[in-house]
Amino acid sequence: MMRLLTGTDTVSSGKVGKSSTGFEFNPEVIRAFGSIVIAEGCDSSRAISWVHAWTVTDGIITQVREYFNTSLTVTRLGNQDQSEPSDYSSPSSSSSSSAEITPVHCPFVWESSLSNRVGKSVPGLVLAI
């Protein structure tokens, strides 16, 4: 994909997504999480799986992250409920010398599924959004 986006490889046969090496990017899954778009697919022989994470700003793709034969888990970082007061601002906090650490909840919102079809062990990554 990098060669196609940078212009070092060209699209052949007038078919978008097919380079001269014959690899086609046909997404099987597309999900959006705010400004992040996740696309997942694999080659025709299912030997290679891929996941793209695109950052979209004002309708333009401004960043592309590409993962091959990698299991990707997307998590949402931070506290989703902002209405709860912080433990640090509570007037009833103890006068102990050690501060209490509030755990951060990071629920997973999406996980790649095509990487298990490759039939071999693949590395796993977590993308926090």
N, CA, C and O atoms as a GROMACS GRO file, in nm:
protein
  516
    1MET      N    1   0.082  -0.119   0.000
    1MET     CA    2   0.000   0.000   0.000
    1MET      C    3   0.087   0.125   0.000
    1MET      O    4   0.055   0.223  -0.067
    2MET      N    5   0.197   0.122   0.075
    2MET     CA    6   0.284   0.239   0.081
    2MET      C    7   0.335   0.275  -0.058
    2MET      O    8   0.340   0.393  -0.094
    3ARG      N    9   0.374   0.175  -0.139
    3ARG     CA   10   0.426   0.203  -0.273
    3ARG      C   11   0.318   0.268  -0.359
    3ARG      O   12   0.347   0.357  -0.439
    4LEU      N   13   0.194   0.224  -0.344
    4LEU     CA   14   0.085   0.281  -0.422
    4LEU      C   15   0.057   0.425  -0.379
    4LEU      O   16   0.038   0.513  -0.464
    5LEU      N   17   0.056   0.451  -0.247
    5LEU     CA   18   0.027   0.585  -0.197
    5LEU      C   19   0.138   0.685  -0.227
    5LEU      O   20   0.111   0.804  -0.246
    6THR      N   21   0.263   0.638  -0.231
    6THR     CA   22   0.375   0.729  -0.256
    6THR      C   23   0.406   0.744  -0.404
    6THR      O   24   0.489   0.828  -0.441
    7GLY      N   25   0.342   0.665  -0.489
    7GLY     CA   26   0.362   0.679  -0.632
    7GLY      C   27   0.477   0.599  -0.689
    7GLY      O   28   0.506   0.611  -0.808
    8THR      N   29   0.544   0.517  -0.607
    8THR     CA   30   0.653   0.435  -0.660
    8THR      C   31   0.602   0.312  -0.733
    8THR      O   32   0.678   0.247  -0.805
    9ASP      N   33   0.475   0.278  -0.715
    9ASP     CA   34   0.411   0.170  -0.787
    9ASP      C   35   0.284   0.227  -0.849
    9ASP      O   36   0.225   0.320  -0.794
   10THR      N   37   0.242   0.175  -0.961
   10THR     CA   38   0.125   0.229  -1.028
   10THR      C   39   0.012   0.128  -1.029
   10THR      O   40   0.033   0.008  -1.008
   11VAL      N   41  -0.107   0.178  -1.053
   11VAL     CA   42  -0.224   0.094  -1.065
   11VAL      C   43  -0.228   0.040  -1.207
   11VAL      O   44  -0.221   0.117  -1.303
   12SER      N   45  -0.239  -0.092  -1.221
   12SER     CA   46  -0.243  -0.151  -1.354
   12SER      C   47  -0.384  -0.196  -1.388
   12SER      O   48  -0.468  -0.211  -1.298
   13SER      N   49  -0.410  -0.217  -1.513
   13SER     CA   50  -0.538  -0.266  -1.564
   13SER      C   51  -0.655  -0.174  -1.533
   13SER      O   52  -0.770  -0.215  -1.544
   14GLY      N   53  -0.627  -0.050  -1.494
   14GLY     CA   54  -0.734   0.043  -1.463
   14GLY      C   55  -0.816   0.004  -1.342
   14GLY      O   56  -0.923   0.059  -1.320
   15LYS      N   57  -0.768  -0.091  -1.262
   15LYS     CA   58  -0.841  -0.140  -1.147
   15LYS      C   59  -0.784  -0.079  -1.020
   15LYS      O   60  -0.667  -0.101  -0.988
   16VAL      N   61  -0.864  -0.001  -0.949
   16VAL     CA   62  -0.816   0.063  -0.827
   16VAL      C   63  -0.786  -0.045  -0.724
   16VAL      O   64  -0.863  -0.139  -0.707
   17GLY      N   65  -0.672  -0.029  -0.656
   17GLY     CA   66  -0.636  -0.123  -0.551
   17GLY      C   67  -0.553  -0.240  -0.600
   17GLY      O   68  -0.514  -0.324  -0.519
   18LYS      N   69  -0.525  -0.248  -0.730
   18LYS     CA   70  -0.443  -0.358  -0.781
   18LYS      C   71  -0.314  -0.300  -0.836
   18LYS      O   72  -0.316  -0.221  -0.930
   19SER      N   73  -0.203  -0.339  -0.776
   19SER     CA   74  -0.074  -0.287  -0.822
   19SER      C   75  -0.013  -0.386  -0.919
   19SER      O   76  -0.068  -0.493  -0.944
   20SER      N   77   0.102  -0.350  -0.973
   20SER     CA   78   0.168  -0.436  -1.070
   20SER      C   79   0.213  -0.568  -1.010
   20SER      O   80   0.242  -0.662  -1.084
   21THR      N   81   0.219  -0.577  -0.876
   21THR     CA   82   0.255  -0.702  -0.812
   21THR      C   83   0.135  -0.795  -0.798
   21THR      O   84   0.152  -0.912  -0.762
   22GLY      N   85   0.016  -0.748  -0.826
   22GLY     CA   86  -0.103  -0.831  -0.825
   22GLY      C   87  -0.176  -0.838  -0.692
   22GLY      O   88  -0.272  -0.913  -0.681
   23PHE      N   89  -0.135  -0.764  -0.591
   23PHE     CA   90  -0.202  -0.767  -0.462
   23PHE      C   91  -0.322  -0.674  -0.465
   23PHE      O   92  -0.309  -0.557  -0.500
   24GLU      N   93  -0.439  -0.724  -0.428
   24GLU     CA   94  -0.560  -0.642  -0.427
   24GLU      C   95  -0.603  -0.613  -0.285
   24GLU      O   96  -0.603  -0.702  -0.199
   25PHE      N   97  -0.641  -0.488  -0.259
   25PHE     CA   98  -0.694  -0.450  -0.130
   25PHE      C   99  -0.846  -0.446  -0.141
   25PHE      O  100  -0.904  -0.347  -0.187
   26ASN      N  101  -0.910  -0.554  -0.098
   26ASN     CA  102  -1.055  -0.564  -0.096
   26ASN      C  103  -1.098  -0.579   0.049
   26ASN      O  104  -1.095  -0.690   0.103
   27PRO      N  105  -1.138  -0.470   0.113
   27PRO     CA  106  -1.175  -0.479   0.254
   27PRO      C  107  -1.300  -0.565   0.274
   27PRO      O  108  -1.397  -0.554   0.200
   28GLU      N  109  -1.295  -0.650   0.376
   28GLU     CA  110  -1.410  -0.732   0.414
   28GLU      C  111  -1.486  -0.668   0.529
   28GLU      O  112  -1.605  -0.693   0.546
   29VAL      N  113  -1.417  -0.588   0.609
   29VAL     CA  114  -1.477  -0.520   0.724
   29VAL      C  115  -1.430  -0.376   0.724
   29VAL      O  116  -1.311  -0.349   0.708
   30ILE      N  117  -1.523  -0.283   0.743
   30ILE     CA  118  -1.489  -0.142   0.761
   30ILE      C  119  -1.569  -0.091   0.880
   30ILE      O  120  -1.691  -0.104   0.884
   31ARG      N  121  -1.499  -0.033   0.979
   31ARG     CA  122  -1.563   0.022   1.098
   31ARG      C  123  -1.505   0.160   1.125
   31ARG      O  124  -1.386   0.184   1.101
   32ALA      N  125  -1.587   0.250   1.174
   32ALA     CA  126  -1.541   0.385   1.207
   32ALA      C  127  -1.561   0.411   1.355
   32ALA      O  128  -1.664   0.375   1.412
   33PHE      N  129  -1.462   0.474   1.417
   33PHE     CA  130  -1.466   0.514   1.557
   33PHE      C  131  -1.423   0.660   1.562
   33PHE      O  132  -1.305   0.689   1.579
   34GLY      N  133  -1.516   0.750   1.547
   34GLY     CA  134  -1.481   0.893   1.543
   34GLY      C  135  -1.400   0.922   1.418
   34GLY      O  136  -1.447   0.898   1.307
   35SER      N  137  -1.279   0.974   1.436
   35SER     CA  138  -1.195   1.009   1.322
   35SER      C  139  -1.108   0.892   1.275
   35SER      O  140  -1.031   0.907   1.180
   36ILE      N  141  -1.118   0.776   1.340
   36ILE     CA  142  -1.040   0.658   1.303
   36ILE      C  143  -1.128   0.562   1.225
   36ILE      O  144  -1.238   0.529   1.270
   37VAL      N  145  -1.081   0.518   1.109
   37VAL     CA  146  -1.153   0.419   1.028
   37VAL      C  147  -1.064   0.295   1.020
   37VAL      O  148  -0.946   0.304   0.986
   38ILE      N  149  -1.121   0.179   1.052
   38ILE     CA  150  -1.050   0.052   1.047
   38ILE      C  151  -1.103  -0.026   0.928
   38ILE      O  152  -1.224  -0.042   0.912
   39ALA      N  153  -1.013  -0.076   0.843
   39ALA     CA  154  -1.050  -0.162   0.730
   39ALA      C  155  -0.968  -0.289   0.742
   39ALA      O  156  -0.848  -0.285   0.769
   40GLU      N  157  -1.034  -0.404   0.720
   40GLU     CA  158  -0.966  -0.533   0.733
   40GLU      C  159  -0.998  -0.619   0.611
   40GLU      O  160  -1.110  -0.618   0.560
   41GLY      N  161  -0.898  -0.692   0.565
   41GLY     CA  162  -0.917  -0.782   0.451
   41GLY      C  163  -0.802  -0.880   0.439
   41GLY      O  164  -0.716  -0.887   0.527
   42CYS      N  165  -0.801  -0.955   0.331
   42CYS     CA  166  -0.692  -1.049   0.306
   42CYS      C  167  -0.679  -1.070   0.156
   42CYS      O  168  -0.766  -1.031   0.078
   43ASP      N  169  -0.568  -1.134   0.116
   43ASP     CA  170  -0.546  -1.160  -0.025
   43ASP      C  171  -0.637  -1.276  -0.071
   43ASP      O  172  -0.702  -1.340   0.012
   44SER      N  173  -0.641  -1.301  -0.201
   44SER     CA  174  -0.733  -1.401  -0.254
   44SER      C  175  -0.703  -1.542  -0.206
   44SER      O  176  -0.794  -1.624  -0.198
   45SER      N  177  -0.579  -1.573  -0.173
   45SER     CA  178  -0.545  -1.707  -0.123
   45SER      C  179  -0.557  -1.716   0.029
   45SER      O  180  -0.535  -1.823   0.086
   46ARG      N  181  -0.591  -1.606   0.094
   46ARG     CA  182  -0.603  -1.596   0.239
   46ARG      C  183  -0.472  -1.628   0.311
   46ARG      O  184  -0.474  -1.670   0.427
   47ALA      N  185  -0.360  -1.608   0.243
   47ALA     CA  186  -0.229  -1.629   0.305
   47ALA      C  187  -0.183  -1.505   0.380
   47ALA      O  188  -0.103  -1.514   0.473
   48ILE      N  189  -0.234  -1.389   0.341
   48ILE     CA  190  -0.195  -1.263   0.404
   48ILE      C  191  -0.321  -1.190   0.449
   48ILE      O  192  -0.412  -1.167   0.370
   49SER      N  193  -0.325  -1.154   0.576
   49SER     CA  194  -0.434  -1.068   0.624
   49SER      C  195  -0.375  -0.930   0.652
   49SER      O  196  -0.256  -0.917   0.680
   50TRP      N  197  -0.458  -0.829   0.642
   50TRP     CA  198  -0.412  -0.692   0.665
   50TRP      C  199  -0.520  -0.612   0.737
   50TRP      O  200  -0.639  -0.639   0.725
   51VAL      N  201  -0.474  -0.514   0.813
   51VAL     CA  202  -0.563  -0.418   0.879
   51VAL      C  203  -0.506  -0.280   0.854
   51VAL      O  204  -0.387  -0.256   0.872
   52HIS      N  205  -0.592  -0.189   0.812
   52HIS     CA  206  -0.553  -0.048   0.796
   52HIS      C  207  -0.626   0.033   0.902
   52HIS      O  208  -0.744   0.011   0.928
   53ALA      N  209  -0.556   0.127   0.961
   53ALA     CA  210  -0.616   0.225   1.052
   53ALA      C  211  -0.593   0.361   0.988
   53ALA      O  212  -0.480   0.409   0.982
   54TRP      N  213  -0.701   0.423   0.942
   54TRP     CA  214  -0.691   0.552   0.876
   54TRP      C  215  -0.739   0.660   0.972
   54TRP      O  216  -0.840   0.642   1.041
   55THR      N  217  -0.668   0.771   0.978
   55THR     CA  218  -0.716   0.888   1.050
   55THR      C  219  -0.772   0.983   0.945
   55THR      O  220  -0.704   1.019   0.850
   56VAL      N  221  -0.898   1.022   0.964
   56VAL     CA  222  -0.967   1.106   0.867
   56VAL      C  223  -0.993   1.242   0.931
   56VAL      O  224  -1.054   1.252   1.038
   57THR      N  225  -0.946   1.348   0.864
   57THR     CA  226  -0.966   1.485   0.910
   57THR      C  227  -1.032   1.564   0.799
   57THR      O  228  -0.977   1.575   0.689
   58ASP      N  229  -1.148   1.619   0.825
   58ASP     CA  230  -1.224   1.697   0.727
   58ASP      C  231  -1.244   1.621   0.596
   58ASP      O  232  -1.234   1.678   0.488
   59GLY      N  233  -1.271   1.490   0.606
   59GLY     CA  234  -1.297   1.408   0.488
   59GLY      C  235  -1.174   1.365   0.412
   59GLY      O  236  -1.186   1.306   0.304
   60ILE      N  237  -1.054   1.393   0.464
   60ILE     CA  238  -0.929   1.357   0.397
   60ILE      C  239  -0.852   1.261   0.486
   60ILE      O  240  -0.840   1.283   0.607
   61ILE      N  241  -0.799   1.153   0.427
   61ILE     CA  242  -0.716   1.060   0.503
   61ILE      C  243  -0.582   1.128   0.529
   61ILE      O  244  -0.507   1.157   0.436
   62THR      N  245  -0.554   1.154   0.657
   62THR     CA  246  -0.432   1.226   0.694
   62THR      C  247  -0.324   1.134   0.750
   62THR      O  248  -0.208   1.174   0.759
   63GLN      N  249  -0.361   1.012   0.789
   63GLN     CA  250  -0.263   0.917   0.840
   63GLN      C  251  -0.311   0.776   0.807
   63GLN      O  252  -0.429   0.745   0.819
   64VAL      N  253  -0.217   0.690   0.766
   64VAL     CA  254  -0.246   0.550   0.738
   64VAL      C  255  -0.150   0.464   0.818
   64VAL      O  256  -0.029   0.482   0.810
   65ARG      N  257  -0.206   0.372   0.894
   65ARG     CA  258  -0.124   0.271   0.962
   65ARG      C  259  -0.164   0.137   0.902
   65ARG      O  260  -0.283   0.106   0.891
   66GLU      N  261  -0.066   0.057   0.864
   66GLU     CA  262  -0.091  -0.068   0.792
   66GLU      C  263  -0.028  -0.183   0.870
   66GLU      O  264   0.089  -0.178   0.908
   67TYR      N  265  -0.107  -0.287   0.894
   67TYR     CA  266  -0.060  -0.404   0.968
   67TYR      C  267  -0.084  -0.528   0.882
   67TYR      O  268  -0.196  -0.551   0.836
   68PHE      N  269   0.020  -0.609   0.860
   68PHE     CA  270   0.008  -0.735   0.785
   68PHE      C  271   0.026  -0.851   0.880
   68PHE      O  272   0.116  -0.850   0.965
   69ASN      N  273  -0.061  -0.953   0.866
   69ASN     CA  274  -0.054  -1.074   0.947
   69ASN      C  275  -0.033  -1.041   1.095
   69ASN      O  276   0.053  -1.098   1.162
   70THR      N  277  -0.114  -0.949   1.142
   70THR     CA  278  -0.110  -0.903   1.281
   70THR      C  279  -0.251  -0.897   1.334
   70THR      O  280  -0.341  -0.846   1.267
   71SER      N  281  -0.271  -0.948   1.454
   71SER     CA  282  -0.401  -0.936   1.520
   71SER      C  283  -0.407  -0.800   1.587
   71SER      O  284  -0.320  -0.765   1.667
   72LEU      N  285  -0.509  -0.722   1.554
   72LEU     CA  286  -0.520  -0.586   1.607
   72LEU      C  287  -0.644  -0.577   1.694
   72LEU      O  288  -0.753  -0.618   1.654
   73THR      N  289  -0.627  -0.521   1.814
   73THR     CA  290  -0.738  -0.493   1.904
   73THR      C  291  -0.744  -0.343   1.924
   73THR      O  292  -0.643  -0.280   1.957
   74VAL      N  293  -0.861  -0.284   1.903
   74VAL     CA  294  -0.880  -0.140   1.920
   74VAL      C  295  -0.949  -0.118   2.054
   74VAL      O  296  -1.054  -0.178   2.080
   75THR      N  297  -0.890  -0.033   2.139
   75THR     CA  298  -0.951   0.000   2.268
   75THR      C  299  -0.975   0.150   2.275
   75THR      O  300  -0.906   0.230   2.212
   76ARG      N  301  -1.075   0.185   2.352
   76ARG     CA  302  -1.104   0.327   2.375
   76ARG      C  303  -1.036   0.365   2.506
   76ARG      O  304  -1.064   0.307   2.611
   77LEU      N  305  -0.946   0.462   2.499
   77LEU     CA  306  -0.865   0.501   2.613
   77LEU      C  307  -0.935   0.607   2.694
   77LEU      O  308  -0.992   0.701   2.639
   78GLY      N  309  -0.932   0.593   2.825
   78GLY     CA  310  -0.984   0.696   2.913
   78GLY      C  311  -1.118   0.661   2.973
   78GLY      O  312  -1.179   0.559   2.940
   79ASN      N  313  -1.161   0.747   3.061
   79ASN     CA  314  -1.286   0.729   3.132
   79ASN      C  315  -1.400   0.779   3.045
   79ASN      O  316  -1.400   0.895   3.003
   80GLN      N  317  -1.496   0.694   3.016
   80GLN     CA  318  -1.609   0.733   2.931
   80GLN      C  319  -1.712   0.816   3.005
   80GLN      O  320  -1.782   0.897   2.944
   81ASP      N  321  -1.722   0.798   3.137
   81ASP     CA  322  -1.819   0.873   3.215
   81ASP      C  323  -1.748   0.989   3.283
   81ASP      O  324  -1.682   0.970   3.386
   82GLN      N  325  -1.761   1.107   3.228
   82GLN     CA  326  -1.692   1.224   3.282
   82GLN      C  327  -1.771   1.290   3.395
   82GLN      O  328  -1.724   1.386   3.455
   83SER      N  329  -1.894   1.238   3.425
   83SER     CA  330  -1.977   1.302   3.526
   83SER      C  331  -1.933   1.267   3.668
   83SER      O  332  -1.968   1.338   3.762
   84GLU      N  333  -1.857   1.160   3.685
   84GLU     CA  334  -1.812   1.121   3.818
   84GLU      C  335  -1.696   1.211   3.862
   84GLU      O  336  -1.607   1.240   3.782
   85PRO      N  337  -1.698   1.255   3.987
   85PRO     CA  338  -1.587   1.339   4.034
   85PRO      C  339  -1.460   1.256   4.050
   85PRO      O  340  -1.466   1.136   4.077
   86SER      N  341  -1.349   1.319   4.034
   86SER     CA  342  -1.220   1.254   4.050
   86SER      C  343  -1.190   1.231   4.197
   86SER      O  344  -1.231   1.312   4.281
   87ASP      N  345  -1.121   1.123   4.230
   87ASP     CA  346  -1.083   1.096   4.369
   87ASP      C  347  -0.988   1.202   4.421
   87ASP      O  348  -0.982   1.226   4.542
   88TYR      N  349  -0.913   1.267   4.333
   88TYR     CA  350  -0.815   1.365   4.376
   88TYR      C  351  -0.879   1.495   4.421
   88TYR      O  352  -0.820   1.567   4.502
   89SER      N  353  -0.999   1.527   4.372
   89SER     CA  354  -1.062   1.653   4.408
   89SER      C  355  -1.163   1.636   4.522
   89SER      O  356  -1.227   1.733   4.563
   90SER      N  357  -1.178   1.516   4.571
   90SER     CA  358  -1.276   1.489   4.675
   90SER      C  359  -1.229   1.548   4.808
   90SER      O  360  -1.116   1.523   4.850
   91PRO      N  361  -1.315   1.626   4.873
   91PRO     CA  362  -1.276   1.685   5.001
   91PRO      C  363  -1.264   1.580   5.111
   91PRO      O  364  -1.199   1.606   5.212
   92SER      N  365  -1.324   1.463   5.093
   92SER     CA  366  -1.321   1.361   5.197
   92SER      C  367  -1.205   1.264   5.180
   92SER      O  368  -1.204   1.158   5.242
   93SER      N  369  -1.107   1.299   5.098
   93SER     CA  370  -0.995   1.208   5.077
   93SER      C  371  -0.913   1.197   5.205
   93SER      O  372  -0.906   1.291   5.284
   94SER      N  373  -0.852   1.081   5.224
   94SER     CA  374  -0.777   1.057   5.347
   94SER      C  375  -0.650   1.142   5.349
   94SER      O  376  -0.604   1.189   5.245
   95SER      N  377  -0.597   1.162   5.467
   95SER     CA  378  -0.477   1.243   5.481
   95SER      C  379  -0.352   1.158   5.478
   95SER      O  380  -0.247   1.200   5.526
   96SER      N  381  -0.362   1.038   5.422
   96SER     CA  382  -0.247   0.949   5.413
   96SER      C  383  -0.144   1.006   5.317
   96SER      O  384  -0.178   1.087   5.230
   97SER      N  385  -0.018   0.966   5.333
   97SER     CA  386   0.089   1.021   5.250
   97SER      C  387   0.092   0.962   5.110
   97SER      O  388   0.154   1.019   5.021
   98SER      N  389   0.026   0.848   5.088
   98SER     CA  390   0.025   0.788   4.954
   98SER      C  391  -0.106   0.819   4.885
   98SER      O  392  -0.213   0.802   4.943
   99ALA      N  393  -0.097   0.864   4.760
   99ALA     CA  394  -0.217   0.897   4.682
   99ALA      C  395  -0.275   0.770   4.623
   99ALA      O  396  -0.202   0.679   4.585
  100GLU      N  397  -0.406   0.764   4.616
  100GLU     CA  398  -0.473   0.649   4.557
  100GLU      C  399  -0.476   0.665   4.407
  100GLU      O  400  -0.507   0.773   4.356
  101ILE      N  401  -0.443   0.559   4.336
  101ILE     CA  402  -0.442   0.562   4.190
  101ILE      C  403  -0.576   0.511   4.139
  101ILE      O  404  -0.620   0.402   4.176
  102THR      N  405  -0.640   0.590   4.055
  102THR     CA  406  -0.768   0.551   3.999
  102THR      C  407  -0.743   0.473   3.871
  102THR      O  408  -0.676   0.523   3.780
  103PRO      N  409  -0.796   0.350   3.861
  103PRO     CA  410  -0.774   0.272   3.739
  103PRO      C  411  -0.846   0.336   3.619
  103PRO      O  412  -0.953   0.394   3.634
  104VAL      N  413  -0.785   0.323   3.503
  104VAL     CA  414  -0.844   0.374   3.380
  104VAL      C  415  -0.911   0.258   3.308
  104VAL      O  416  -0.849   0.154   3.288
  105HIS      N  417  -1.034   0.277   3.270
  105HIS     CA  418  -1.109   0.173   3.200
  105HIS      C  419  -1.082   0.184   3.050
  105HIS      O  420  -1.104   0.290   2.991
  106CYS      N  421  -1.033   0.078   2.988
  106CYS     CA  422  -1.001   0.075   2.845
  106CYS      C  423  -1.077  -0.039   2.777
  106CYS      O  424  -1.018  -0.144   2.750
  107PRO      N  425  -1.206  -0.021   2.750
  107PRO     CA  426  -1.281  -0.131   2.688
  107PRO      C  427  -1.238  -0.152   2.543
  107PRO      O  428  -1.207  -0.056   2.472
  108PHE      N  429  -1.238  -0.278   2.501
  108PHE     CA  430  -1.205  -0.302   2.360
  108PHE      C  431  -1.330  -0.279   2.279
  108PHE      O  432  -1.439  -0.319   2.319
  109VAL      N  433  -1.315  -0.215   2.163
  109VAL     CA  434  -1.430  -0.182   2.078
  109VAL      C  435  -1.429  -0.258   1.947
  109VAL      O  436  -1.531  -0.265   1.879
  110TRP      N  437  -1.314  -0.316   1.911
  110TRP     CA  438  -1.306  -0.394   1.787
  110TRP      C  439  -1.184  -0.484   1.793
  110TRP      O  440  -1.082  -0.447   1.851
  111GLU      N  441  -1.195  -0.602   1.732
  111GLU     CA  442  -1.082  -0.693   1.725
  111GLU      C  443  -1.079  -0.758   1.588
  111GLU      O  444  -1.183  -0.800   1.536
  112SER      N  445  -0.961  -0.765   1.528
  112SER     CA  446  -0.950  -0.824   1.394
  112SER      C  447  -0.987  -0.972   1.401
  112SER      O  448  -0.963  -1.039   1.501
  113SER      N  449  -1.046  -1.020   1.293
  113SER     CA  450  -1.090  -1.160   1.290
  113SER      C  451  -1.021  -1.241   1.182
  113SER      O  452  -1.018  -1.364   1.189
  114LEU      N  453  -0.965  -1.175   1.082
  114LEU     CA  454  -0.907  -1.248   0.969
  114LEU      C  455  -0.770  -1.304   1.000
  114LEU      O  456  -0.723  -1.394   0.930
  115SER      N  457  -0.703  -1.253   1.103
  115SER     CA  458  -0.568  -1.300   1.132
  115SER      C  459  -0.567  -1.446   1.174
  115SER      O  460  -0.467  -1.515   1.152
  116ASN      N  461  -0.678  -1.499   1.234
  116ASN     CA  462  -0.680  -1.640   1.272
  116ASN      C  463  -0.698  -1.730   1.149
  116ASN      O  464  -0.671  -1.850   1.158
  117ARG      N  465  -0.742  -1.677   1.039
  117ARG     CA  466  -0.759  -1.758   0.918
  117ARG      C  467  -0.628  -1.786   0.847
  117ARG      O  468  -0.621  -1.874   0.761
  118VAL      N  469  -0.524  -1.714   0.882
  118VAL     CA  470  -0.395  -1.731   0.817
  118VAL      C  471  -0.337  -1.869   0.850
  118VAL      O  472  -0.260  -1.923   0.772
  119GLY      N  473  -0.375  -1.927   0.966
  119GLY     CA  474  -0.331  -2.060   1.002
  119GLY      C  475  -0.196  -2.068   1.071
  119GLY      O  476  -0.137  -2.175   1.083
  120LYS      N  477  -0.149  -1.953   1.117
  120LYS     CA  478  -0.022  -1.951   1.191
  120LYS      C  479  -0.032  -1.847   1.298
  120LYS      O  480  -0.122  -1.762   1.297
  121SER      N  481   0.058  -1.853   1.391
  121SER     CA  482   0.061  -1.758   1.499
  121SER      C  483   0.102  -1.621   1.445
  121SER      O  484   0.197  -1.610   1.367
  122VAL      N  485   0.032  -1.517   1.487
  122VAL     CA  486   0.064  -1.381   1.443
  122VAL      C  487   0.079  -1.293   1.567
  122VAL      O  488   0.017  -1.320   1.670
  123PRO      N  489   0.159  -1.186   1.558
  123PRO     CA  490   0.173  -1.096   1.672
  123PRO      C  491   0.045  -1.018   1.694
  123PRO      O  492  -0.033  -0.997   1.601
  124GLY      N  493   0.025  -0.977   1.816
  124GLY     CA  494  -0.093  -0.898   1.851
  124GLY      C  495  -0.054  -0.758   1.894
  124GLY      O  496   0.045  -0.739   1.964
  125LEU      N  497  -0.132  -0.660   1.851
  125LEU     CA  498  -0.110  -0.520   1.887
  125LEU      C  499  -0.239  -0.461   1.941
  125LEU      O  500  -0.348  -0.506   1.908
  126VAL      N  501  -0.225  -0.360   2.026
  126VAL     CA  502  -0.340  -0.287   2.078
  126VAL      C  503  -0.329  -0.143   2.027
  126VAL      O  504  -0.226  -0.078   2.045
  127LEU      N  505  -0.434  -0.095   1.965
  127LEU     CA  506  -0.442   0.044   1.918
  127LEU      C  507  -0.538   0.118   2.009
  127LEU      O  508  -0.658   0.088   2.010
  128ALA      N  509  -0.488   0.213   2.086
  128ALA     CA  510  -0.571   0.290   2.179
  128ALA      C  511  -0.616   0.417   2.111
  128ALA      O  512  -0.535   0.495   2.060
  129ILE      N  513  -0.748   0.439   2.110
  129ILE     CA  514  -0.803   0.560   2.048
  129ILE      C  515  -0.872   0.645   2.153
  129ILE      O  516  -0.925   0.751   2.122
   0.00000   0.00000   0.00000
